[in-house]
Amino acid sequence: MENPTTPEVQPIAEQSDNAQPKSTRPTAKQRKSDLEDFRKAYFGLIKLGKDNKHQVAISNDTFDRVERIARFFGGPGYSVSNFVEHIINEHLDSNSTNYESWFTLISKSF
């Protein structure tokens, strides 16, 4: 029979296993490196010729968010179009295998 007045005591080793590890904050050097990696990935200039571009409509809110990032991180002369081009290419590249399998799946349903 259990004694309800006696609290359960866990061994010390078991208590330390349940302890949460300290969160590690990135150092200033790591944050700087991450920013440089981000800039390299999304802010390289892309030259679009007169016959090699299309207009795309996005909401004002989305444009404002993208413009703030593009102007701040891309620096003077950097355009929203350039940033959006990089974002779209990154998305298409990272999901290309999914798209190929989905094209196959959808084409079989016709």
Secondary structure, 3 states (H helix, E strand, C coil): CCCCCCCCCCCHHHHHHHCCCCCCCCCHHHHHHHHHHHHHHHCCCCCCCCCCCCCCCCCHHHHHHHHHHHHHHHCCCCCHHHHHHHHHHHHHHHCHHHHHHHHHHHHHCC
